[in-house]
């Protein structure tokens, strides 16, 4: 009985130490997700503005830019996969990876070769463990992305897209990321980044009757389009990175909250088992004392 009690107490100490770690990680994620959500909200006005400007450019310009030209026979598709550098975030990374696997399967069914571009150590380890090739990787700072990372990714993707397919270029580019809807819902999504599909952002916002800004393009709309399209690509990637960071922190907060609750339940169970073992030990000791006293009384 004594050995069993020591085992239960050791497990209680171990689970208590784990609970302190998960509780601390939960609080850290809760404090960081507020800033991440704010960053997503602050990036929205710029994204909407540059999308509106690009829509106006498409209306007032007949210039066919390579980034907006649909290829006749696409053969190679780049897939940018956004995951996390660390684990302990529930199904966050696996959800994005599963969505990317579905996308690769669909591209293969269409007769297209997929070229992965990986963001986050989870995606890199996923591909390296399976011996798969990938074009490029960006690791470090998935919880706190910086604009330089988005610029680097955009420059690489645009350069590969503009390169001829026979020389290892791309015909289209897709982004697999996790969209932050709320603290409870984070949804893996696929976004076709290139070639750019210009849409009327104002109509999407549901305010077609609002007063629209009057744009003047200098020196001309064609040159402005050549300058704004790379910025648009960077803006979309930056928005995806911010949404993925907020989703990662929200998923980690939920996972650590669940781990903390499970640790509390384990502590309660082990405490009850230890108390039962202690009570059984006391009962056995009392029985032995009573039995010994009875034996002495009978001997007299």
N, C-alpha and C positions, 0 to 999 in steps of 0.2 A: 504493500500500500504506500509506503513512504517513497519508493522509487517512482510510482505512478504520479504521486502528488508533485514530485520534483519535475517530472516531464511536463505536466500541465503548467506549472509555474514558469518553466523555461519557455514554453510556447507562448504564454501570455506576455512575457517580456519581449519576445521576438515580434509578436504581432503589434505590441504597443509601439515599438521602435519604428516598424513599418508604417503604422498609422500616423506618426509624427511627420514622416517624410511625405506621405501622400497628402496630408493636410497642408503642409507647407507648399507643395507643388500646386495644390488647388487654389490657395490664396494668391500665389504668384501669377497663375494663369488668369484668375479673376481680375487682378489689378492691371494686367497687360492688355486684356481683351477690350477694356474700355478705351484705351488709346488706339488700339487697332480698329475698333468700330468708328472712332472719330476720324481716323485717317481715311477710311473708306468713304465716309460722308463728305469729307473735305475734297476728295479727288473727283467726286461726281460732277460739280459745276464745270470744271475744266474739260472733262470728258464730253459732257453735253455740248459745251461751246465749240470745241474743235470738231465734233461730229456735225453740228449745224453749219459751221464754216465749210466743211468738206462737202456737205450736201449742196450748199450754194455754189461751190466751185463746180460740182458736177452738172448743175443746171446751166450755168453761164459759160461753160467751157466745153468745147468739142475735142479737147486734147486727150488722146488715149495714152495714159501712162502705163508702163509695164506692171506696176503694182495693182492696177485695176483691170487689166486685160485678161480675159478668160482664155486659157490654153485650149487648143482644139482637141488634143489627145493627151490628157494628163497621165503621166506614168509614175512619178515619184512624189510622195506626200510627206512633208515633215510633220512630226507630232511632238509638240512641246508639252511635257508632263510635269505638273507642279505638285510636289509632295513635301514632306517635312524632313528636317535633319535629325530630329529625335523621335523616339517612340512615346509610349505612355499617353497616347491620344486617341484611344479607342480604335474605331475603324476608319479614321480619317485618311491615312495613307493608303490602306488597302482599297478603300472606295475609289480613290482617284486611279489607282493602278488597274482595278477591275474595269473601270470605264475606258481607260486607255486600251486595254486588251480587246474590249468590244469594238472600239474604233479601228484598231489594227486589223481585226478580223473582217470588218466591213470593207475597209480599204483593199484588203487582199481579195475579197470576193469581187470587187470592182476591177481587179487586174492592176492595182497600184502597189508599188513598193513603198513601204513605210520606213522613214528615217527618224529614229527617236532623238529628241533633245531633252535632257533630264535636268530637273531642278530639285535639289534635296537629296540627302544621303540615302533615304529610303528607296527612292527610285533607282539610284546608282547601284545599291546593293542588290536590289531585285534583278537588275539586268546582269550584273556580274555573276551572281550566284547561278544563273541559268546559262551563262556563257554567251549572252547575246551582245551584239555590237551596237554602239550608239555613236552619234556624231559629236556631241559635246555635253558637258556637264557643268552645273553651277551649284556649289554647295556652300553652306554657311550663311546664317542670317535669315532663314525662312520665317522665323518668328518676328523679326524686325527687318523687313526688306528695305533696301535703299534704292534710290532712283538710278544710281550708277549700274546696278545689276540689270534693271530693265533696259537701260540704254545699250548695255553690252549684248544682252539677248536679242534685242531688236536689230542691232547692227549685224549680228551673225545671221539671223534669219533672213533679213532683207538681202544681204550679200549672197547667200545661198539661193534665194529665190530668183535673183537677177542673173545668176550664172546659168548657162545652158544646161539642159538636162543631160546631154551626152558627156558633159564635163563634171557630173556629180551635183548638178543643181536640182532645184525643186520646182514642181509645177503648182503646188499648193501647200499651205501650212495650216495646221489645226492646233488648238490649245486645249488641253485637258486640265481643268482646275476645279476647285471646290468653291462654289458660290455661297456667300454668307447671307442667308435669309433672316435668321434670328439666332438667339442663343441656343435654341433647341434644334433648329433645322439648318443643316448645311448640305447642299446638294451638289454632287459631282456633275459637271457639265462639260460639253464640247463646244468650242467656238472656232469657226473657220476664220482665221486671221488674214490669210492671203490666198488668192487675190481679194482685194478689198471689195466688199459689197456695200456700196454707198446707199444709205436709206435716209428717209426724211425723219430726222430725230424729233422734230416738233410734232409731227403727226403721231409718233409713237407715244409721246407724252400726253396725248389726249387733249391738246389745246390748239387746234388748227385755226381758231379765230383770233388768237392773240396777235398783237402787233409784232411783226418780225423785224429784226435789225437789217439795215441797209448796208451791204458790204461794197467796198471799193477795192479793187485788186490792182496793186502796183508792183512791178511795171505792167504785168498782165496776168490773166487767170492761169495760163499754162505754167508760168514760172512759179507762181504761188503754189500751185498744186504739187509741183516737183519738190517744193520745200516743206509743205505741210503733211504730205503723205507719210514720210518717215517719222515725223512727230506723232502722227495719229497712231502708227503701229506701236511706238514706244508708250503712248498713253494707254492703249488697250492692254499691253503687257503689264504695265505698272498697276492698272486697276485690278487685273487678275491676281497679281502678287499680293496686293493689299487684301483682297477678299480671301485669298487662300490663307494668309497669315491670321486673319480674324477667325476663320473657320478652324484652323489648327488650335488656336488658343481656347476657343469655345469647346471644341471636342476634348481637349486635355482637361479643362475644368470639369466637364461632366464625368470623364473617366476617373479622375482623381477623387471626385465627390463619391462616386460609386465605390471606389476602392476603400475610401475612408469609412463609409457605411458598412462595407463588408468586414473591415477590420474590427469595428465596434461589435458587430454580431459575433465574430469569432471570439473576441475577448469575453463577451457575456457567456458564450457556450463553454469556453474553457474554464471560466470562473465557476460556473455551475458544476461542471464535472469535477473540478478540484475540490469544491465544497462537498460534493457527494462522496468522493474518495476519502476526504478527511473525516466525514461523518461515519463512513463505514469503518475506518480505522479506529475511531473512538468507540464505536459500538463493539468492535472485536476486542479491544482492550478491556472494556467493561465486562464483556462476556467471559474473558479469560480470568479476570479478577474474581467474578462471582463464582465461576467454576472452581477456581483454586480455593476460595473460602469454603465452598460446599464440601470439597474433598477433605480439607482440614477438619471441618466439623464432624464429618462422618468418621474420620480416623480416631477422634477422641471418644 
